[in-house]
Structure formats: structure tokens, C-alpha cells
Amino acid sequence: MTTSRARISKAVIPAAGLGTRFLPATKATPKEMLPVVDKPAIQYVVEEAVNAGLSDVLMITGRNKRSLEDHFDRNYELEQILHAKGDDDRLRKAQESTDLATMHYVRQGDPKGLGHAVLCAAPHVGDQPFAVLLGDDLIDPRDALLTRMTDVQQEHGGSVIALMEVDPSSIHLYGCAAAAPTGDDDVVRVTGLVEKPDAADAPSNLAIIGRYVLDPAVFEVIAKTEPGRGGEIQITDALQTMATDPSIGGPVHGVVFRGRRYDTGDRADYLRAIVRLACEREDLGPDFRAWLRAYVSEEMQSR
Ligand code: UTP
């Protein structure tokens, strides 16, 4: 069995999708740059990687995505103006994203699917296990999902995916895992995967969410994976091959996440993320909560 338990130090963030669910906002702006309160969604994702000890970040980008690179680069003009004004607080905010991690970028060319985006990372990643964080999936900063996943990978080797229990009526929106229990309440052994199944055919209500720790054997498998649902090369299809044949890159485990997660590429979930994170902010929270309470009671009276 070829499976690596080397320390994980690299994170790959696919952010080359077209973001069509968020048109027209995403016509010229990447959806990953949409602000969640006052920070672009992508900055939360990079912060999450860094908090899990992964400070080498490769972002997969594409056309219209230059602002992603600019956001993690310096803006000397802005910094000079804030410095001259003595506005240290805003200067710190402008510099925060620059100093976070060592950033690398590669362009995907045609967005041929998530599997294809991950394959673009092969030359940078090499032969070590690595993490994948979807650029439009936001995990609440207080829920250390990725750290738990890297711990599970160190214990079992192979690959680890993040799963979340969803209502069976919405499983058709996700990749879905067939799973067997392990000795750990939050860890399952994944025995099969299927992309966006109908509720009647779904092997469970465990949905795949946007965090993965992958054995590098995945690259070879993706390269041989034919386009699947939607004509895209799906990471789920490659992982299905690995889950059913542990001689390729070791076993696949799942961490069942019970914390807070938002799909910022989905309009309603994006709004929920903003409200929740704004309520919890020390600077904005008290006033915003008071306004929200008044707004909700007004709404209830008028219905
Ligand atoms: P999504 O399917 O949510 O992204 O992919 P999308 O295609 O941009 O979304 P819609 O449905 O058109 O609104 C999940 C993640 O994978 C990335 C996306 O950027 C997103 O972070 N992705 C997807 C790529 O990097 N390349 C692709 O070819 C597809």
C-alpha cells in the first residue's frame, strides 16, 4: 500500500470556478472576493489554512481572478496614505492579508471541474499529502475542522474528507458518502462516494463539504478520471476510486463536522454568514444585534 503520513504543510485553494449562482455580482468579480462583513470570503479560508499550520498556500485561479492575487499582495500607495495619516488601525487591516502566508498561484485555464483544478496543483505539491480548501466554503473560525482532519490523516494515513449530516431531501445538492463507523464518534471509514445522488439512491445523509486532506496518489487517479456529472472532472469520482481500492493511496476516512459552515457561493447561505459573523463581532455586534432584534419583531408584526 502506498500511503504517506509525512507532515502536511501545503494547502491548495481552488478558486477558478465561474460563480454563476451569484450573477451578476460575479460577472467581473470573483465570488471569493465578495465581502463577508468587511473581509473577502477567501481571506477567511486562507486564515483557516494558516491556523491549521499550513502556511504554504497555492491558489488555483483563472480569468477575472486577478483581484485575488492583488488582495494578498501589498498596496504601497494605500499603505503610504494611511501611514501618513497615522491611521495605524486601518494600516494594520490593509497589511493583514499580505503577511498571512506564502502565496502561490496557478491558472486553471478552462474551468473543467474541481478535480481538474486540484490536478493543476500537482507540480507544486509533489509527493506529500496536502489539504484542499474550497474558496467559497467558509468554516466558522472557532471550529477547528482542518486541524482535526490533519490529525486523523496522521493517525490513519491515506486521505480524509469532511462530511456533514444534511436533511435527506437536500442530499442531491452534494457529493454523498457510504460510510462505516470507527472507534471515534466523529470519524467514519468511507467505503464509497457518489456525486449529487437522488434522495432515493443516496447511500447516507453524509454530504461532502469543501475540505479535503489528500494523498498525492490522487493526482494519478484524477488524470485517469473521465468527465462525470455536468461534463466536469469531479474530485468525488477520483475519491470513489480510492475509497474502493485502498491499494491506491491508502484508506479514505471522513470527519463528520458538526460545527458552523457556510457556502458563500450560495446567496442565502452567504447572507446567513454575514448576519451571524456580524452579530458576533465585538465592534459591530452590539448595535447590529439591537437593530436585528427590532427588525425581526417588526417583520413578525407585519405578517
Ligand atoms: P462550485 O461548483 O461551487 O463553483 O465549485 P462554481 O462553478 O464557481 O459555482 P457556480 O455553480 O457556477 O455558482 C466549488 C469550488 O471549486 C472551484 C470554485 O472556484 C469553488 O471554489 N472550482 C470549480 C475551480 O477552481 N475550478 C473548476 O473548474 C470548478
py3Dmol code that shows the C-alpha trace and the ligand (Angstrom):
import py3Dmol

protein = """\
ATOM      1  CA  MET A   1       0.000   0.000   0.000  1.00  0.00           C
ATOM      2  CA  THR A   2       1.418   3.423  -0.927  1.00  0.00           C
ATOM      3  CA  THR A   3       0.259   5.948   1.624  1.00  0.00           C
ATOM      4  CA  SER A   4       2.061   8.913   3.095  1.00  0.00           C
ATOM      5  CA  ARG A   5       1.959  10.189   6.676  1.00  0.00           C
ATOM      6  CA  ALA A   6       4.514  12.945   6.087  1.00  0.00           C
ATOM      7  CA  ARG A   7       3.657  16.191   7.853  1.00  0.00           C
ATOM      8  CA  ILE A   8       1.134  18.247   5.898  1.00  0.00           C
ATOM      9  CA  SER A   9       2.361  21.736   5.094  1.00  0.00           C
ATOM     10  CA  LYS A  10       0.701  22.735   1.833  1.00  0.00           C
ATOM     11  CA  ALA A  11      -2.816  23.969   1.222  1.00  0.00           C
ATOM     12  CA  VAL A  12      -4.465  24.169  -2.200  1.00  0.00           C
ATOM     13  CA  ILE A  13      -7.403  26.545  -2.660  1.00  0.00           C
ATOM     14  CA  PRO A  14      -9.399  26.078  -5.880  1.00  0.00           C
ATOM     15  CA  ALA A  15     -10.936  29.431  -6.775  1.00  0.00           C
ATOM     16  CA  ALA A  16     -11.263  29.242 -10.543  1.00  0.00           C
ATOM     17  CA  GLY A  17     -14.989  28.458 -10.799  1.00  0.00           C
ATOM     18  CA  LEU A  18     -17.319  30.773 -12.712  1.00  0.00           C
ATOM     19  CA  GLY A  19     -19.603  31.539  -9.773  1.00  0.00           C
ATOM     20  CA  THR A  20     -22.714  31.559 -11.940  1.00  0.00           C
ATOM     21  CA  ARG A  21     -25.077  31.215  -8.964  1.00  0.00           C
ATOM     22  CA  PHE A  22     -24.043  34.717  -7.936  1.00  0.00           C
ATOM     23  CA  LEU A  23     -24.521  36.590 -11.218  1.00  0.00           C
ATOM     24  CA  PRO A  24     -24.487  39.468 -11.932  1.00  0.00           C
ATOM     25  CA  ALA A  25     -22.146  40.179  -8.952  1.00  0.00           C
ATOM     26  CA  THR A  26     -19.631  37.671 -10.269  1.00  0.00           C
ATOM     27  CA  LYS A  27     -19.527  38.869 -13.863  1.00  0.00           C
ATOM     28  CA  ALA A  28     -16.276  40.784 -13.311  1.00  0.00           C
ATOM     29  CA  THR A  29     -15.523  39.994  -9.641  1.00  0.00           C
ATOM     30  CA  PRO A  30     -14.581  36.569  -8.308  1.00  0.00           C
ATOM     31  CA  LYS A  31     -17.209  35.245  -5.878  1.00  0.00           C
ATOM     32  CA  GLU A  32     -14.358  34.507  -3.460  1.00  0.00           C
ATOM     33  CA  MET A  33     -13.767  38.279  -3.213  1.00  0.00           C
ATOM     34  CA  LEU A  34     -17.323  39.061  -2.056  1.00  0.00           C
ATOM     35  CA  PRO A  35     -17.086  40.546   1.444  1.00  0.00           C
ATOM     36  CA  VAL A  36     -18.357  38.651   4.466  1.00  0.00           C
ATOM     37  CA  VAL A  37     -18.834  41.644   6.803  1.00  0.00           C
ATOM     38  CA  ASP A  38     -15.612  43.501   5.869  1.00  0.00           C
ATOM     39  CA  LYS A  39     -13.275  40.730   4.746  1.00  0.00           C
ATOM     40  CA  PRO A  40     -13.390  38.879   1.423  1.00  0.00           C
ATOM     41  CA  ALA A  41     -14.553  35.272   1.815  1.00  0.00           C
ATOM     42  CA  ILE A  42     -11.211  33.991   0.543  1.00  0.00           C
ATOM     43  CA  GLN A  43      -9.289  35.640   3.407  1.00  0.00           C
ATOM     44  CA  TYR A  44     -11.213  33.560   5.970  1.00  0.00           C
ATOM     45  CA  VAL A  45     -10.215  30.447   4.012  1.00  0.00           C
ATOM     46  CA  VAL A  46      -6.513  31.361   3.925  1.00  0.00           C
ATOM     47  CA  GLU A  47      -6.649  32.223   7.641  1.00  0.00           C
ATOM     48  CA  GLU A  48      -8.166  28.812   8.333  1.00  0.00           C
ATOM     49  CA  ALA A  49      -5.295  27.062   6.495  1.00  0.00           C
ATOM     50  CA  VAL A  50      -2.729  29.091   8.434  1.00  0.00           C
ATOM     51  CA  ASN A  51      -4.457  28.359  11.760  1.00  0.00           C
ATOM     52  CA  ALA A  52      -4.163  24.633  10.946  1.00  0.00           C
ATOM     53  CA  GLY A  53      -0.393  25.099  10.441  1.00  0.00           C
ATOM     54  CA  LEU A  54      -0.418  25.264   6.631  1.00  0.00           C
ATOM     55  CA  SER A  55       1.350  28.440   5.594  1.00  0.00           C
ATOM     56  CA  ASP A  56       2.266  27.409   2.031  1.00  0.00           C
ATOM     57  CA  VAL A  57      -0.850  28.198   0.019  1.00  0.00           C
ATOM     58  CA  LEU A  58      -1.398  27.527  -3.675  1.00  0.00           C
ATOM     59  CA  MET A  59      -4.455  29.202  -5.131  1.00  0.00           C
ATOM     60  CA  ILE A  60      -5.957  27.899  -8.362  1.00  0.00           C
ATOM     61  CA  THR A  61      -7.240  30.917 -10.256  1.00  0.00           C
ATOM     62  CA  GLY A  62      -8.448  31.783 -13.734  1.00  0.00           C
ATOM     63  CA  ARG A  63      -9.729  34.658 -15.874  1.00  0.00           C
ATOM     64  CA  ASN A  64     -11.197  37.608 -13.944  1.00  0.00           C
ATOM     65  CA  LYS A  65      -9.427  36.478 -10.807  1.00  0.00           C
ATOM     66  CA  ARG A  66      -6.552  38.974 -10.650  1.00  0.00           C
ATOM     67  CA  SER A  67      -8.095  40.746  -7.644  1.00  0.00           C
ATOM     68  CA  LEU A  68      -7.465  37.561  -5.631  1.00  0.00           C
ATOM     69  CA  GLU A  69      -3.726  37.960  -6.168  1.00  0.00           C
ATOM     70  CA  ASP A  70      -3.874  41.702  -5.506  1.00  0.00           C
ATOM     71  CA  HIS A  71      -5.659  41.110  -2.212  1.00  0.00           C
ATOM     72  CA  PHE A  72      -2.766  39.057  -0.827  1.00  0.00           C
ATOM     73  CA  ASP A  73      -0.138  41.425  -2.238  1.00  0.00           C
ATOM     74  CA  ARG A  74       0.994  44.797  -0.883  1.00  0.00           C
ATOM     75  CA  ASN A  75      -0.760  48.017  -1.817  1.00  0.00           C
ATOM     76  CA  TYR A  76       2.043  50.532  -1.283  1.00  0.00           C
ATOM     77  CA  GLU A  77       0.025  53.602  -2.254  1.00  0.00           C
ATOM     78  CA  LEU A  78      -2.758  52.832   0.217  1.00  0.00           C
ATOM     79  CA  GLU A  79      -0.274  51.916   2.942  1.00  0.00           C
ATOM     80  CA  GLN A  80       1.622  55.189   2.435  1.00  0.00           C
ATOM     81  CA  ILE A  81      -1.549  57.257   2.679  1.00  0.00           C
ATOM     82  CA  LEU A  82      -2.680  55.506   5.871  1.00  0.00           C
ATOM     83  CA  HIS A  83       0.815  55.751   7.331  1.00  0.00           C
ATOM     84  CA  ALA A  84       0.976  59.499   6.580  1.00  0.00           C
ATOM     85  CA  LYS A  85      -2.399  59.943   8.305  1.00  0.00           C
ATOM     86  CA  GLY A  86      -1.197  57.965  11.312  1.00  0.00           C
ATOM     87  CA  ASP A  87      -4.187  55.634  10.878  1.00  0.00           C
ATOM     88  CA  ASP A  88      -2.491  52.552  12.329  1.00  0.00           C
ATOM     89  CA  ASP A  89      -5.684  50.576  12.776  1.00  0.00           C
ATOM     90  CA  ARG A  90      -6.632  50.715   9.082  1.00  0.00           C
ATOM     91  CA  LEU A  91      -2.997  50.287   8.050  1.00  0.00           C
ATOM     92  CA  ARG A  92      -2.946  47.020  10.009  1.00  0.00           C
ATOM     93  CA  LYS A  93      -6.132  45.901   8.265  1.00  0.00           C
ATOM     94  CA  ALA A  94      -4.648  46.704   4.843  1.00  0.00           C
ATOM     95  CA  GLN A  95      -1.499  44.707   5.636  1.00  0.00           C
ATOM     96  CA  GLU A  96      -3.148  41.753   7.390  1.00  0.00           C
ATOM     97  CA  SER A  97      -3.695  39.624   4.276  1.00  0.00           C
ATOM     98  CA  THR A  98      -0.197  40.306   2.885  1.00  0.00           C
ATOM     99  CA  ASP A  99       1.641  38.822   5.828  1.00  0.00           C
ATOM    100  CA  LEU A 100      -0.603  35.776   6.339  1.00  0.00           C
ATOM    101  CA  ALA A 101       1.014  33.025   4.278  1.00  0.00           C
ATOM    102  CA  THR A 102       3.415  32.277   1.443  1.00  0.00           C
ATOM    103  CA  MET A 103       1.088  32.567  -1.534  1.00  0.00           C
ATOM    104  CA  HIS A 104       1.498  30.846  -4.896  1.00  0.00           C
ATOM    105  CA  TYR A 105      -0.853  30.979  -7.872  1.00  0.00           C
ATOM    106  CA  VAL A 106      -1.544  28.827 -10.889  1.00  0.00           C
ATOM    107  CA  ARG A 107      -4.193  29.352 -13.534  1.00  0.00           C
ATOM    108  CA  GLN A 108      -6.554  26.569 -14.433  1.00  0.00           C
ATOM    109  CA  GLY A 109      -7.285  27.750 -17.990  1.00  0.00           C
ATOM    110  CA  ASP A 110     -10.655  26.173 -18.719  1.00  0.00           C
ATOM    111  CA  PRO A 111     -12.630  25.526 -15.512  1.00  0.00           C
ATOM    112  CA  LYS A 112     -13.133  21.833 -16.242  1.00  0.00           C
ATOM    113  CA  GLY A 113     -14.221  20.944 -12.731  1.00  0.00           C
ATOM    114  CA  LEU A 114     -12.894  20.659  -9.208  1.00  0.00           C
ATOM    115  CA  GLY A 115     -10.899  17.505  -9.957  1.00  0.00           C
ATOM    116  CA  HIS A 116      -9.187  19.281 -12.843  1.00  0.00           C
ATOM    117  CA  ALA A 117      -8.461  22.289 -10.582  1.00  0.00           C
ATOM    118  CA  VAL A 118      -6.806  20.014  -7.995  1.00  0.00           C
ATOM    119  CA  LEU A 119      -4.739  18.371 -10.728  1.00  0.00           C
ATOM    120  CA  CYS A 120      -3.267  21.792 -11.568  1.00  0.00           C
ATOM    121  CA  ALA A 121      -1.621  21.684  -8.110  1.00  0.00           C
ATOM    122  CA  ALA A 122       0.400  18.501  -8.821  1.00  0.00           C
ATOM    123  CA  PRO A 123       3.742  20.134  -9.758  1.00  0.00           C
ATOM    124  CA  HIS A 124       3.634  22.382  -6.667  1.00  0.00           C
ATOM    125  CA  VAL A 125       2.513  19.721  -4.200  1.00  0.00           C
ATOM    126  CA  GLY A 126       4.879  16.914  -5.253  1.00  0.00           C
ATOM    127  CA  ASP A 127       4.659  13.651  -3.291  1.00  0.00           C
ATOM    128  CA  GLN A 128       3.413  14.848   0.102  1.00  0.00           C
ATOM    129  CA  PRO A 129      -0.134  14.695   1.448  1.00  0.00           C
ATOM    130  CA  PHE A 130      -1.820  18.100   1.178  1.00  0.00           C
ATOM    131  CA  ALA A 131      -5.012  19.914   2.113  1.00  0.00           C
ATOM    132  CA  VAL A 132      -7.669  21.284  -0.249  1.00  0.00           C
ATOM    133  CA  LEU A 133      -9.954  24.100   0.952  1.00  0.00           C
ATOM    134  CA  LEU A 134     -12.701  25.256  -1.392  1.00  0.00           C
ATOM    135  CA  GLY A 135     -12.516  29.000  -1.834  1.00  0.00           C
ATOM    136  CA  ASP A 136     -16.251  29.525  -1.419  1.00  0.00           C
ATOM    137  CA  ASP A 137     -16.772  27.317   1.628  1.00  0.00           C
ATOM    138  CA  LEU A 138     -16.494  29.106   4.938  1.00  0.00           C
ATOM    139  CA  ILE A 139     -15.934  27.212   8.179  1.00  0.00           C
ATOM    140  CA  ASP A 140     -16.538  29.263  11.329  1.00  0.00           C
ATOM    141  CA  PRO A 141     -13.110  30.322  12.617  1.00  0.00           C
ATOM    142  CA  ARG A 142     -13.879  28.786  16.038  1.00  0.00           C
ATOM    143  CA  ASP A 143     -14.471  25.279  14.668  1.00  0.00           C
ATOM    144  CA  ALA A 144     -11.076  23.671  14.049  1.00  0.00           C
ATOM    145  CA  LEU A 145     -12.191  21.205  11.356  1.00  0.00           C
ATOM    146  CA  LEU A 146      -8.986  21.191   9.323  1.00  0.00           C
ATOM    147  CA  THR A 147      -6.802  20.540  12.371  1.00  0.00           C
ATOM    148  CA  ARG A 148      -8.979  17.554  13.254  1.00  0.00           C
ATOM    149  CA  MET A 149      -8.673  16.288   9.656  1.00  0.00           C
ATOM    150  CA  THR A 150      -4.871  16.544   9.600  1.00  0.00           C
ATOM    151  CA  ASP A 151      -4.754  14.683  12.959  1.00  0.00           C
ATOM    152  CA  VAL A 152      -6.940  11.903  11.534  1.00  0.00           C
ATOM    153  CA  GLN A 153      -4.704  11.707   8.428  1.00  0.00           C
ATOM    154  CA  GLN A 154      -1.601  11.391  10.632  1.00  0.00           C
ATOM    155  CA  GLU A 155      -3.301   8.576  12.557  1.00  0.00           C
ATOM    156  CA  HIS A 156      -4.684   6.546   9.635  1.00  0.00           C
ATOM    157  CA  GLY A 157      -2.652   7.686   6.582  1.00  0.00           C
ATOM    158  CA  GLY A 158      -4.444   7.856   3.234  1.00  0.00           C
ATOM    159  CA  SER A 159      -6.954  10.630   2.612  1.00  0.00           C
ATOM    160  CA  VAL A 160      -9.552  12.359   4.795  1.00  0.00           C
ATOM    161  CA  ILE A 161     -12.670  14.174   3.644  1.00  0.00           C
ATOM    162  CA  ALA A 162     -15.040  16.446   5.556  1.00  0.00           C
ATOM    163  CA  LEU A 163     -18.663  15.290   5.889  1.00  0.00           C
ATOM    164  CA  MET A 164     -21.773  16.908   7.265  1.00  0.00           C
ATOM    165  CA  GLU A 165     -25.162  15.361   8.050  1.00  0.00           C
ATOM    166  CA  VAL A 166     -27.825  17.014   5.897  1.00  0.00           C
ATOM    167  CA  ASP A 167     -31.553  16.588   5.516  1.00  0.00           C
ATOM    168  CA  PRO A 168     -32.056  13.666   3.066  1.00  0.00           C
ATOM    169  CA  SER A 169     -34.175  15.966   0.871  1.00  0.00           C
ATOM    170  CA  SER A 170     -31.097  18.076   0.076  1.00  0.00           C
ATOM    171  CA  ILE A 171     -28.502  15.323  -0.447  1.00  0.00           C
ATOM    172  CA  HIS A 172     -28.925  15.731  -4.244  1.00  0.00           C
ATOM    173  CA  LEU A 173     -27.034  19.021  -3.933  1.00  0.00           C
ATOM    174  CA  TYR A 174     -23.852  17.362  -2.622  1.00  0.00           C
ATOM    175  CA  GLY A 175     -21.387  14.526  -3.061  1.00  0.00           C
ATOM    176  CA  CYS A 176     -22.549  11.745  -0.737  1.00  0.00           C
ATOM    177  CA  ALA A 177     -20.543   9.132   1.225  1.00  0.00           C
ATOM    178  CA  ALA A 178     -21.267   5.499   2.083  1.00  0.00           C
ATOM    179  CA  ALA A 179     -19.547   5.061   5.415  1.00  0.00           C
ATOM    180  CA  ALA A 180     -18.774   2.571   8.188  1.00  0.00           C
ATOM    181  CA  PRO A 181     -18.229   3.550  11.836  1.00  0.00           C
ATOM    182  CA  THR A 182     -14.806   3.603  13.503  1.00  0.00           C
ATOM    183  CA  GLY A 183     -13.940   3.747  17.205  1.00  0.00           C
ATOM    184  CA  ASP A 184     -14.209   7.578  17.041  1.00  0.00           C
ATOM    185  CA  ASP A 185     -17.624   9.200  17.168  1.00  0.00           C
ATOM    186  CA  ASP A 186     -16.686  11.857  14.589  1.00  0.00           C
ATOM    187  CA  VAL A 187     -14.670   9.631  12.215  1.00  0.00           C
ATOM    188  CA  VAL A 188     -16.005   7.161   9.625  1.00  0.00           C
ATOM    189  CA  ARG A 189     -14.342   4.881   7.106  1.00  0.00           C
ATOM    190  CA  VAL A 190     -15.557   5.911   3.652  1.00  0.00           C
ATOM    191  CA  THR A 191     -16.467   2.890   1.530  1.00  0.00           C
ATOM    192  CA  GLY A 192     -17.925   4.657  -1.493  1.00  0.00           C
ATOM    193  CA  LEU A 193     -18.855   8.074  -2.871  1.00  0.00           C
ATOM    194  CA  VAL A 194     -21.444   9.330  -5.304  1.00  0.00           C
ATOM    195  CA  GLU A 195     -21.799  12.839  -6.740  1.00  0.00           C
ATOM    196  CA  LYS A 196     -25.206  14.530  -6.256  1.00  0.00           C
ATOM    197  CA  PRO A 197     -27.394  11.381  -5.958  1.00  0.00           C
ATOM    198  CA  ASP A 198     -31.197  11.422  -5.969  1.00  0.00           C
ATOM    199  CA  ALA A 199     -32.504  11.041  -2.404  1.00  0.00           C
ATOM    200  CA  ALA A 200     -33.778   7.529  -3.213  1.00  0.00           C
ATOM    201  CA  ASP A 201     -30.321   6.326  -4.351  1.00  0.00           C
ATOM    202  CA  ALA A 202     -28.234   8.110  -1.708  1.00  0.00           C
ATOM    203  CA  PRO A 203     -26.204   5.687   0.462  1.00  0.00           C
ATOM    204  CA  SER A 204     -26.464   8.031   3.504  1.00  0.00           C
ATOM    205  CA  ASN A 205     -27.218  11.601   4.530  1.00  0.00           C
ATOM    206  CA  LEU A 206     -23.484  12.371   4.844  1.00  0.00           C
ATOM    207  CA  ALA A 207     -22.663  15.195   2.443  1.00  0.00           C
ATOM    208  CA  ILE A 208     -19.145  16.076   1.349  1.00  0.00           C
ATOM    209  CA  ILE A 209     -18.187  19.633   2.242  1.00  0.00           C
ATOM    210  CA  GLY A 210     -15.259  21.662   0.961  1.00  0.00           C
ATOM    211  CA  ARG A 211     -12.288  20.418   2.974  1.00  0.00           C
ATOM    212  CA  TYR A 212     -10.025  17.513   1.998  1.00  0.00           C
ATOM    213  CA  VAL A 213      -6.675  16.107   3.093  1.00  0.00           C
ATOM    214  CA  LEU A 214      -5.424  14.073   0.158  1.00  0.00           C
ATOM    215  CA  ASP A 215      -2.759  11.510  -0.505  1.00  0.00           C
ATOM    216  CA  PRO A 216      -0.722  12.593  -3.577  1.00  0.00           C
ATOM    217  CA  ALA A 217      -1.794   9.366  -5.333  1.00  0.00           C
ATOM    218  CA  VAL A 218      -4.982  11.329  -6.085  1.00  0.00           C
ATOM    219  CA  PHE A 219      -3.212  13.137  -8.949  1.00  0.00           C
ATOM    220  CA  GLU A 220      -2.699   9.965 -10.945  1.00  0.00           C
ATOM    221  CA  VAL A 221      -6.289   8.931 -10.316  1.00  0.00           C
ATOM    222  CA  ILE A 222      -7.693  12.322 -11.405  1.00  0.00           C
ATOM    223  CA  ALA A 223      -5.579  12.207 -14.573  1.00  0.00           C
ATOM    224  CA  LYS A 224      -7.359   8.962 -15.475  1.00  0.00           C
ATOM    225  CA  THR A 225     -10.834  10.099 -14.384  1.00  0.00           C
ATOM    226  CA  GLU A 226     -13.276  10.767 -17.213  1.00  0.00           C
ATOM    227  CA  PRO A 227     -15.534  13.849 -17.027  1.00  0.00           C
ATOM    228  CA  GLY A 228     -18.579  12.975 -14.911  1.00  0.00           C
ATOM    229  CA  ARG A 229     -21.695  14.878 -13.883  1.00  0.00           C
ATOM    230  CA  GLY A 230     -22.037  18.196 -15.737  1.00  0.00           C
ATOM    231  CA  GLY A 231     -19.158  17.248 -18.086  1.00  0.00           C
ATOM    232  CA  GLU A 232     -16.694  18.213 -15.319  1.00  0.00           C
ATOM    233  CA  ILE A 233     -13.816  16.176 -13.892  1.00  0.00           C
ATOM    234  CA  GLN A 234     -15.107  15.505 -10.392  1.00  0.00           C
ATOM    235  CA  ILE A 235     -12.904  15.040  -7.324  1.00  0.00           C
ATOM    236  CA  THR A 236     -15.683  12.835  -5.918  1.00  0.00           C
ATOM    237  CA  ASP A 237     -15.241  10.354  -8.791  1.00  0.00           C
ATOM    238  CA  ALA A 238     -11.472  10.167  -8.168  1.00  0.00           C
ATOM    239  CA  LEU A 239     -12.041   9.654  -4.433  1.00  0.00           C
ATOM    240  CA  GLN A 240     -14.605   6.953  -5.174  1.00  0.00           C
ATOM    241  CA  THR A 241     -11.844   5.023  -6.997  1.00  0.00           C
ATOM    242  CA  MET A 242      -9.552   5.449  -3.985  1.00  0.00           C
ATOM    243  CA  ALA A 243     -12.211   4.602  -1.383  1.00  0.00           C
ATOM    244  CA  THR A 244     -12.989   1.296  -3.089  1.00  0.00           C
ATOM    245  CA  ASP A 245      -9.329   0.341  -3.662  1.00  0.00           C
ATOM    246  CA  PRO A 246      -7.087   1.221  -0.683  1.00  0.00           C
ATOM    247  CA  SER A 247      -4.032  -0.066  -2.605  1.00  0.00           C
ATOM    248  CA  ILE A 248      -4.207   3.343  -4.344  1.00  0.00           C
ATOM    249  CA  GLY A 249      -3.086   5.930  -1.802  1.00  0.00           C
ATOM    250  CA  GLY A 250      -4.429   4.220   1.328  1.00  0.00           C
ATOM    251  CA  PRO A 251      -7.836   4.343   3.018  1.00  0.00           C
ATOM    252  CA  VAL A 252     -10.305   7.226   2.830  1.00  0.00           C
ATOM    253  CA  HIS A 253     -11.743   8.418   6.146  1.00  0.00           C
ATOM    254  CA  GLY A 254     -14.342  11.077   6.821  1.00  0.00           C
ATOM    255  CA  VAL A 255     -14.534  13.551   9.680  1.00  0.00           C
ATOM    256  CA  VAL A 256     -18.175  14.284  10.499  1.00  0.00           C
ATOM    257  CA  PHE A 257     -18.304  18.025  11.109  1.00  0.00           C
ATOM    258  CA  ARG A 258     -20.978  19.317  13.471  1.00  0.00           C
ATOM    259  CA  GLY A 259     -19.913  22.960  13.533  1.00  0.00           C
ATOM    260  CA  ARG A 260     -20.885  26.049  11.564  1.00  0.00           C
ATOM    261  CA  ARG A 261     -20.270  26.140   7.811  1.00  0.00           C
ATOM    262  CA  TYR A 262     -21.481  28.449   5.052  1.00  0.00           C
ATOM    263  CA  ASP A 263     -21.440  28.045   1.272  1.00  0.00           C
ATOM    264  CA  THR A 264     -20.647  31.623   0.309  1.00  0.00           C
ATOM    265  CA  GLY A 265     -21.279  30.759  -3.353  1.00  0.00           C
ATOM    266  CA  ASP A 266     -24.964  30.323  -2.457  1.00  0.00           C
ATOM    267  CA  ARG A 267     -26.868  33.580  -1.988  1.00  0.00           C
ATOM    268  CA  ALA A 268     -28.985  32.596   1.014  1.00  0.00           C
ATOM    269  CA  ASP A 269     -26.074  30.960   2.846  1.00  0.00           C
ATOM    270  CA  TYR A 270     -23.912  33.990   2.079  1.00  0.00           C
ATOM    271  CA  LEU A 271     -26.468  36.247   3.777  1.00  0.00           C
ATOM    272  CA  ARG A 272     -26.602  33.912   6.802  1.00  0.00           C
ATOM    273  CA  ALA A 273     -22.813  34.015   7.104  1.00  0.00           C
ATOM    274  CA  ILE A 274     -22.794  37.807   7.120  1.00  0.00           C
ATOM    275  CA  VAL A 275     -25.565  38.111   9.732  1.00  0.00           C
ATOM    276  CA  ARG A 276     -24.036  35.526  12.035  1.00  0.00           C
ATOM    277  CA  LEU A 277     -20.465  36.793  11.843  1.00  0.00           C
ATOM    278  CA  ALA A 278     -21.575  40.424  12.151  1.00  0.00           C
ATOM    279  CA  CYS A 279     -23.581  39.575  15.305  1.00  0.00           C
ATOM    280  CA  GLU A 280     -20.507  38.018  16.863  1.00  0.00           C
ATOM    281  CA  ARG A 281     -18.144  40.886  16.127  1.00  0.00           C
ATOM    282  CA  GLU A 282     -17.122  42.936  19.160  1.00  0.00           C
ATOM    283  CA  ASP A 283     -17.044  46.210  17.212  1.00  0.00           C
ATOM    284  CA  LEU A 284     -20.270  45.785  15.205  1.00  0.00           C
ATOM    285  CA  GLY A 285     -22.180  43.116  17.117  1.00  0.00           C
ATOM    286  CA  PRO A 286     -23.960  45.070  19.873  1.00  0.00           C
ATOM    287  CA  ASP A 287     -25.501  47.711  17.559  1.00  0.00           C
ATOM    288  CA  PHE A 288     -26.221  45.224  14.784  1.00  0.00           C
ATOM    289  CA  ARG A 289     -27.933  42.760  17.130  1.00  0.00           C
ATOM    290  CA  ALA A 290     -30.138  45.513  18.545  1.00  0.00           C
ATOM    291  CA  TRP A 291     -31.129  46.555  15.022  1.00  0.00           C
ATOM    292  CA  LEU A 292     -31.731  42.932  14.014  1.00  0.00           C
ATOM    293  CA  ARG A 293     -33.980  42.292  17.016  1.00  0.00           C
ATOM    294  CA  ALA A 294     -36.089  45.352  16.199  1.00  0.00           C
ATOM    295  CA  TYR A 295     -36.208  44.387  12.524  1.00  0.00           C
ATOM    296  CA  VAL A 296     -37.320  40.812  13.259  1.00  0.00           C
ATOM    297  CA  SER A 297     -40.073  41.914  15.637  1.00  0.00           C
ATOM    298  CA  GLU A 298     -41.314  44.469  13.072  1.00  0.00           C
ATOM    299  CA  GLU A 299     -41.313  41.721  10.416  1.00  0.00           C
ATOM    300  CA  MET A 300     -43.286  39.380  12.700  1.00  0.00           C
ATOM    301  CA  GLN A 301     -45.895  42.002  13.416  1.00  0.00           C
ATOM    302  CA  SER A 302     -46.385  42.790   9.750  1.00  0.00           C
ATOM    303  CA  ARG A 303     -47.034  39.095   8.774  1.00  0.00           C
TER     304      ARG A 303
END
"""
ligand_1 = """\
29
UTP
P -18.541 25.313 -7.451
O -19.190 24.321 -8.304
O -19.231 25.807 -6.235
O -18.051 26.589 -8.245
O -17.087 24.764 -7.107
P -18.609 27.385 -9.453
O -18.603 26.551 -10.695
O -17.789 28.628 -9.476
O -20.081 27.738 -8.956
P -21.457 28.049 -9.710
O -22.255 26.807 -9.526
O -21.160 28.405 -11.147
O -22.023 29.219 -8.943
C -16.542 24.693 -5.803
C -15.151 25.315 -5.751
O -14.298 24.787 -6.750
C -13.758 25.819 -7.544
C -14.680 27.002 -7.368
O -13.986 28.216 -7.545
C -15.167 26.819 -5.951
O -14.281 27.392 -5.007
N -13.669 25.356 -8.938
C -14.746 24.777 -9.528
C -12.479 25.518 -9.629
O -11.489 26.045 -9.095
N -12.422 25.085 -10.928
C -13.475 24.499 -11.531
O -13.348 24.103 -12.718
C -14.673 24.342 -10.819
"""
view = py3Dmol.view(width=600, height=400)
view.addModel(protein, "pdb")
view.setStyle({"model": 0}, {"cartoon": {"style": "trace"}})
view.addModel(ligand_1, "xyz")
view.setStyle({"model": 1}, {"stick": {}})
view.zoomTo()
view.show()
